[in-house]
């Protein structure tokens, strides 16, 4: 056998060996337990439920639809793992409940820029319910000490919960504030001032810069930023009111954020 023939034979052998190795790896990737394979197949067959749950929840908040779809799919996977047909429920009913629940958990725990522990959020919610019930009964509102006693927590714990919720509270920069006295006069107030913490004594340079930078935008651009990021109006509702396509509005908002980020990195501004 000539040298050329030997080289060709060795090359063919190496190619065949490489293909066999690749094929064996491909087969090993599918060597999953039968229970996992059945679960994955069920998830694929019911992916439409995750999209339906995410689409419905998208109108109730300002999160991105892709994030909601991802969370709904995670809830769908957990639903298929724990579904028991012997209990008499339809798989669609159980899967939709788990998908919606996963989205709500995401909205409560991870969608906020400033994350508040759920125990503090729950404590504040229970306190506000007690305060609302007190007012509905025509009674004098609880003081902070009385409210803490009603909740069986210390005053420091209640202050911690109230301060944490306050940190996440965003208000409209261009809203109206009404006065209950006399002629019910309505006046426009600079609500951006409320974003500063009442405990802060030194001037906030970032706040001052942001206030000036926003004023550099056009009135319509300011309106879009305030409506979505401050008033928490969803993209769909804002696009409908502005008679714009949702994708175009999303690109405009991202462009405005990038513009602010560019100004923040420019030392000459």
Residue pairs with C-beta under 8 A, 6 or more apart in sequence:
1 9
32 40
39 77
39 80
39 81
42 80
42 83
42 91
43 73
43 76
43 77
43 80
46 76
46 80
46 91
46 92
46 95
47 73
47 76
49 72
49 76
49 92
49 95
49 96
49 99
50 69
50 72
50 73
50 75
50 76
50 95
50 99
51 69
51 72
52 96
53 68
53 72
53 75
53 96
53 99
53 100
53 103
54 65
54 68
54 69
54 71
54 72
54 99
54 103
55 65
56 100
57 68
57 72
57 100
57 103
57 104
57 107
58 65
58 68
58 234
58 236
59 234
59 236
59 237
60 234
61 107
61 111
61 232
61 234
62 228
62 232
62 233
62 234
62 235
63 106
63 107
63 111
67 106
67 111
68 103
68 106
71 99
71 102
71 103
71 105
71 106
72 99
72 100
72 102
72 103
73 99
74 102
75 95
75 98
75 99
75 100
75 101
75 102
75 103
76 95
76 98
76 99
78 98
78 102
79 91
79 94
79 95
79 97
79 98
79 99
80 91
80 95
83 89
83 91
83 94
83 95
85 91
108 118
108 121
109 115
109 118
112 168
113 168
114 167
114 168
116 164
116 165
116 167
116 168
117 164
120 160
120 161
120 164
120 165
121 161
121 164
121 165
123 151
123 153
123 157
123 158
123 161
124 161
124 162
124 164
124 165
126 151
127 147
127 150
127 151
127 158
127 161
127 162
130 142
130 147
130 150
130 151
131 141
131 142
131 147
134 140
134 141
134 142
135 141
142 150
144 155
144 158
144 159
144 162
145 155
147 158
148 154
148 155
148 157
148 158
151 158
166 197
167 197
170 195
170 229
170 230
170 232
171 191
171 194
171 195
171 230
172 191
172 226
172 230
172 231
173 190
173 191
173 192
173 214
173 222
173 226
173 230
174 188
174 191
174 222
174 223
174 226
175 188
175 189
175 191
175 231
176 186
176 187
176 188
176 189
177 186
177 187
177 188
177 189
177 191
178 184
178 185
178 186
179 185
179 186
179 187
192 211
195 207
196 204
196 207
209 264
210 260
213 260
213 263
213 264
213 269
214 222
214 225
214 260
215 222
216 263
217 225
217 256
217 259
221 252
221 256
224 238
224 242
224 249
224 252
224 253
224 256
225 253
225 256
227 233
227 238
228 234
228 235
228 238
228 253
229 253
233 241
235 246
235 249
235 250
235 253
236 246
238 249
239 245
239 246
239 248
239 249
242 249
244 252
263 269
